[in-house]
Structures are given as C-alpha cells and as structure tokens.
Amino acid sequence: MDQSELHPRFAIIASTQKLTDRFLYTGSLPNEGNSPLSLLYSLEVTRAWFPSSKLISTITAVLSERFGTIQRSANPLKSFEAAIKHINEELYALAEQGETEWIGHLNALLALVNNNEVHLSQTGTSTAYLFRQRRISQVTEADAAEAEPHPLNTFSNIISGQLVEGDRIVLSNQDLFALVSLDHIRAAVTDQSPYVAANQISRSVKRTKVTSVSSIIIAIEKASIWQEAGDEPLVINLEESLQSWPKAAWKKLKPVAIKVGELSKKAWHTSKTGLAKAHQKWREHYGPKTKELWQKSSAVVSKQVSKIVKIKQPVATDDKLGHWLAPYIKKLEPVQRVLEKADHQIGQSFTKVRPLLTGRNSRYIIITLALIFLISSGVSIRKRHNVQLINTNRSANDTILSEVQELAGKTDVAIQLDQKVEAERLIVEAQKKLATIANPNESQQQQYDSLLKIVQEKGDKLTNTRRISVATNYKAPANTNIIVATDKGLFALNTDSNTGRYLARDLSQSELEFTLEQGADKPVSASYDREKDEVFILTTSKRIYGVRLENNAIKVRRLENPLGDFADGNFIGTFGENLYLVNAKDGLLWKYPPSGDNYAKGVNQVDPAHVSLQGVTAVAIDGYIYTLHPNGTVDKLLRGEKATDFAVKDLPASNHTSNFTDLVTGADTDTLYLFDRDNEKTFSSRVVMLGKDGKYNGQLAFSEQLKDVKDFSLDEVNKRFWILTGNTILEYKY
C-alpha cells in the first residue's frame, strides 16, 4: 500500500482550569493548506501557577513562529530540530531573567506527525505509548526525569519512528496512566477514531473526579476511513465531561442570566433615580406643609389633654431628669385609666412600671441603656477590627506566598550553578516566610500546602534528609522517664522510684517488673553494654546496678569498688571492661577499671583547666569519649584530651535554633547520632548523623511533631530507635 495514502487524525483531552498544584496546556498548530504535517504539544508544570509566567507563551510562540518553516521545508525533521534548539535557547533566556520555578517541574511532549512519520521530543515524566496490533510499547524514555535538566537541555533529544495503518499513539502526563490502565486505554483506542476513544477514556476519568489529565490521541488510517467517519471535534474539555447536568445546564443558562441581570440592574437604576426625584420634590413642597399641619394638630390635642390631666405627684425640683420626664408621665395617665377599665391586671402592671420612669430609677435606665450601647458598639468595632485584621493578613499572605515562589525559583538556579550553601540559605528563608502565614483563605491554604511541599522536597534533597514515619507506638509504663534499648528489648526506668520494667522487643509481650534494691535511691542515668548484654544504672545514692534478662527473669546485681561508693555523676557509660562516670557539675570524668568481679578505685581522666565537661547534656563512648554540650558542640576525648582531628562540620543551615539533647554511638557503628528535639511550633525533631570525624552525613526527619520528648535510645544492630514522649514509646525503623 502507498504510505502516502495514510493520514493521521488526533483528538485532545484537555483541562482548561488553572489547577491549584499545576498548570496544563495542550494543543495543536493549524495546518497551512493541504500540508500533511501536524504539530502537537502537551505541557504540564507541576507548580502552583502565577499570571506573570512567560513559560507557556515562550514555548508556543516559538512553535507558531517555526511551524510555517517546518511545513515548507524539504526536510521537516531538520527544521523541527532547529525549532527545539530555539525553544531551549529561549527557556535559558527566561531563566536568566529570573523565572526559574519551572526548572525540574516541566513535563512536556512535542510531536511532529508527517503522514506516517512521527517525531517526539520529551522532557520530564510525560510519556508516549504506541498501540500496534494489540501490543503496547513505551515510545519515550522511562528515565527522562531522573535529573533536573539545564534550561539549554530542556528538550535534549528526538525520538523518530514509522507508523503503519491502524497504529495509535497516546501522549499524556502521568495522571492519565495513574487513573486508567493501559489495557483499558488499548481497548478504547483500538479500531476507533481518536474522538470516540477520547470520549471513552474521559468517561473513565470521570469516575475519579480528577481534572489533571492532559492527553493527545493520534490514529493512523487511510484517508478513505476518515472520510467515512466524517468530521469530528478536535478537543474534549475534561471539565465539561466531568460536570453534572445542573452545572451543564447552568453553563448554557449563564449568558441569559447575565443578560437578565444587566436589564434588571438598568431597571433598578431607573427606578432609583425616579424615587430620588420624588423624594426631593416631597422635601421641597409637600414636606413643609405636612409638618405644619402636624404641629397644629399636635397643639390642639395637647391643649385638650392639658385640660383633662391633673398632676397627682409633684416633681422634685432637684431631679432635673424627673422634671423633664414629668409632662410625658402626665400624658400617660389617661391611658392608664382607660387600661384599668379594660383590664385591671394591665393597670396593675402599669402601676409597677410607672415608678421606674421617675426619679432616680430613670437614671439607672439611662445608664443601663448607655452600657448596652457601649458594649454592642465595642463588639461591633472588634468584629470590624477582626475583619480588617483578617483582610490584612490575607493580603500579607499573598505577598509572602509570592516571595516564597520567587525564593524557590532562585533555589533552582543556585542548585543549577552548584551553589549549595546559597541554595540552603534560600530554603531556610522560604521556610521562615511560610511560618508567618496567618489566617489563610482556602486558595491561600492550597497554595501554602503546595509551596510547603516544594520547599520541603528541595530542602530534603539538599541536606540528604530522609523522612520516616512511626512504625509502632506503645503505652509506656507509668512514670517512665528513662528508656534503654538492648538487642532483645527495652528497659523502662522510673526516676521517681527504685523500680523499673523490662519490655520485650515488640513491646506487646508481658512486662517484667524489677526493683533495684529496697531503700535504694532513684535512677539518674543508664547505659547498655552489648558485650556483657547488661544495662548499668547509676542512682542518686552513688550506687550502680547491673540489670540483665536471664532465663525469662530479670537479674539485678549491685556493683562494688574498694571505697564502697562510686563518685558523684550525671552520666554513666561503659567500654570494654571499664566503667565511666561523668560529673557535669564539677567537670570530672571518672574511669573505673575492672578488679575481679567488681571495680578498682576510680581515676579522674580530665584536667578541668584544659577540658571543660561542665553542663554536658549527653555522653557516648566507643573507645573515644564524645561529649555533647548545651550549645550543640561535640568534643571527642582521648586520654582526657580533645582529639585534634575531630570537628563538627557541614551542618546544613536551619530555620530554627537547634536543641541537641542526646548523643549515641558505639564500637559497631561508624556514625554519631545526635537527637535534636522540637523547640518551635514550625520545627519537628530530627536525628542528625555525623561521621566519626564530625562530618555531616545526613539526617532523619519525622513526618509529625513530637511533643513532650523525655528520652531517646538507639538499637544500632536492629536499625531502630525509640523515643519516649509523654506516656508513649515510639519505635522507628530506619
């Protein structure tokens, strides 16, 4: 068959809405005359859009400008390549002008169809599938979105192929393939026109209530097939296919309603003008005459009433308000007599009410009314102030969100230029600005959520952060304040008593309760010795106990030294056969070597004049002794001296003041783990991981905030750690 008899036909599934989390733009360029060429594009930007963006207009302007040249060219593919190169150059210029939000967030396909030839250029995650004789093949590259492209390489390659009769190609963003299976798409496109196939696919999308689908369906058949099918619409508006019949009816009635509204507005304006003229005429002519007539009538009535009414009670001369009210009270007396004849009860009620209107009582009424007026006015003013405050906040929110978008764009540029420190600074600034958002409306909340996710993802990538979620949580034994992880389970200690509990590895098994010693003081610190498989507990009475699980029972032993008591200490640690105590108050580090089944006399390992241990918040030992200070610095000690080859470095910039409280390591790991607790409403705890040389390696961040954190313990062998927060023990695996 002559391939020139084959012609493409296509249909577009498009979304015309500007969605809160992305922008979609799909279309085609009109052919000139009888040209067999078709140029199609599907553009998706997975960022919250803003009106001043020039990205889409830049791409479509270049395509429109170059399409005529492509149609007239003897080598359309070469002209298509030149057009793509020009697009990349314009996108680079756009990035240089400061619009960079789209970098790494553009998913697009450009398609040139020439009879039975197709040429595709791809960027991001947009995908094209070929459906041929019920076989499905992915045409585009699966890993095209692994790295963020430089603007000059946005569209970096072209995929070309020959089509045969009956072929169908579907180009789309990933949302279509996430919502509708490839088998369903194949059933829809096989042996059907693109418009019919698009209708079937849009009905499948309708069930999901999603409008973020942007697709192009291309079909190759003989020209005679298309002639028999007749003309068909090019575009299916996804919102129209998804809307209910009331919305569809309203869309048709809306123009009529608008026209009726305009006529009603005009009629109201005319009637309002007429009423204004009538009111003016009343004031100028009829009003004064009516007022004069009313005054004369009132004078006659007053004269008659004055003849009837006799003052029964004299008015106190020192009561000016009562004197002022007296005439009105007199005029009420005839009404009182009439009411008494009609209904004795009403008369009695009037008698009770009447004294309230005279003398000092009238003052109280006026004061009460004044107070009510002041309170209601204050409430009204407060409401107006709150409304003004909310409006001010929302206006400020728009400014903040715009600034965060700009910062995110600058971050992309800094990343492209390998300026990591600057990129981290920009991310921190964006996080601080987002933390100032107050009273957002629905639209601002959606934009905030989108930007927060974007900023967080960029920050995580820059800082090598891995976010983890809670694996399991358990109710902690009552009054637990210290937890110690072992290879087999968890020891929970109560610092208010001399008791503790052992919890099996999954914490769901039965607990084993133990007592250190009758009359013993309370636990202060505890440390796990993996070689001995024993937990050493330091108490406030300067006693040390070894606690271990043996034959499903807890064995407790008291350690001894020649002096009977150990030194005062805040922290206990073990390494090899030695026992270490740190006195953070006096700045001393005691080492107790073994002596038989117990320990020999302790020796202080540091000179306080050269090494300060005062105020340390945590100690970890792996042969070296690591100490954590309140300001977050870490020292590495060997034989009581600071190691010169150790320094904490490359910690990423942060939008909060760090609150490092725990330090964990061991001989079996190459990592120092520092636990940074929540200390601001916008910051969640994290576990910072350092190499043994102090170099930052990455961090673990939590998906939720951890409140009331009491203790942290690590099980390096099983790659898990435990956090005691409030009355709950949380287990995380990493």
BELRA-V733553 format. One line per field, one symbol per residue. ss: DSSP state (A for helix, B for strand, O for the rest). phi: phi as a letter, one per 20 degrees, with the letter a starting at -180 (. if undefined). psi: psi as a letter, one per 40 degrees, with the letter a starting at -180 (. if undefined). A space follows every 10 residues. Layout:
ss->???
phi->???
psi->???
//
This chain:
ss->OOAAABBBBB BBBBOOOOOO OOBBBBBBBO OOOOOOBBBB BBBBBOOOOO OOOOAAAAAA AAAAAAAAAA AAOOOAAAAA AAAAAAAAAA AAAAAAOOOO OOOOOBBBBB BBBBOOBBBB BBBOOOBBBB BBOOBBBBOO OOOOOOOOOO AAAOOOOOBB BBOOOOOBBB BBOAAAAAAO OAAAAAAAAO OOOAAAAAAA AAAAAAOOOO OOOOBBBBBB BBAAAAAAAO OOOOBBBAAA AAOOAAAAAA AAAAAAAAAA AAAAAAAAAA AAAAAAAAAA AAAAAAAAAA AAAAAAAAAA AAAAAAAAOO OOOOOOOOOA AAAAAAAAAA AAAAAAAAAA AAOAAAAAAA AAAAAAAOAA AAAAAAAAAA AAAAAAAAAA AAAAAAAAAA AAAAAAAAAA AAAAAAAAAA AAAAAAOOOA AAAAAAAAAA AAAAOOOOOO OAAAAAAAAA AAAAAAAAAA AAAOBBBBOO OBBBBOOOOO OBBBBOOOBB BBBOOOOOBB BBBBOOOOOO OBBBBOOOOO OOBBBBBBBO OOOBBBBBBO OOOBBBBBBB OOBBBBBBOO BOOOOOOOOO BBBBBOOBBB BBBOOOOBBB BBOBBOOBBO OOBBOOOOOO OOOOOOOBBB BOOOBBBBOO OOOBBBBBOO BBOOOOOOBO OOOOOOOOOB BBBBOOOOOO BBBBBBOOOO OOOOOBBBBB BOOOBBBBBB BBOOOOOOBB BBBBBOOOOB BBBBBOOBBB BBBO
phi->.ffffececb cddcdefeff dacdbcabdf femdfeecdc bcccdecfeb fefdffffff fffffeffff feffcgffff fffffffgff fffffffoec gefncddbcd cddclddccc ccbmegcccd dclmedceee ffdfdfcfff gfdgdebcdc addcgnfccd daffffffec ffffffffef lcfgffffff fffffgfeld dedcccddcd bfgffffffm fcgecdffff feffffffff ffeggfffff ffffffffff ffffffffff ffffdeggff ffffffffff fffffffefd fecfeffedf ffffeggffg fefgffffff ffbfffffff fffgffecmf gfffffffff fgffffffff ffffffffff fffffffgff ffffgfffff fgfffgemdf ffffffffff fffffefclf efffffffgf ffffffffff ffelddecdf ebccffggmf ccccecfdrc edddfebedb cddfgemeff edebcfafnf fefdbbbedf felbdddedf emdccdcbeb llbeddceec cgendeffbd ccbcbmeedc cddffemdcd ddffbmecce ffcfdcdgfd cedfngdacc ccoeddcddg enfcdddcln dffeedafbm fffcebefcf ccccaafece cdddedegbb fecdgbdedd ffenffdqbd ddfcfddlfd bcbddffelb bccecmdcdd dddc
psi->hhdeehiiii ihhiheigid eihhhhaihi ihbfheihhi ihhhhfihii deiedddddd dddddedddd deidgddddd dddddddddd ddddddeege deheehhihh hhhgbeihhh hiiaeiihih hhfeihhhdi hdfdedihii defdgeihhi ihiiheihhh hiidddeddh iddddddddh fiiddddddd dddddddefh efhhihhhih iidddddddi iiidhhhddd deiidddddd ddeddddddd dddddddddd dddddddddd dddddddddd dddddddddd ddddddddhh hdhihhdegd ddddeddddd eedddddddd ddhddddddd ddddddeiad dddddddddd dddddddddd dddddddddd dddddddddd dddddddddd ddddddefgd dddddddddd ddddeehhfi addddddddd dddddddddd ddefhhhiih diiihiihfh dhihhideah hhiheeafii ihhideeeii ihiihdihei aiidiiihhd defihhhhie efihihhihh ffihhhihii idediiiiid iiiihbeihh hhgedefihh hhiigbeaia iihheihddd hheheieihi hfdihhhhid eeihihihfe ihheehhhif hiiieihigh eihhaideie ihhhhhihei dehiiihhhi ieeehhdaih iieiihifhd ihihgddefi iihhhbfihh hii.
//
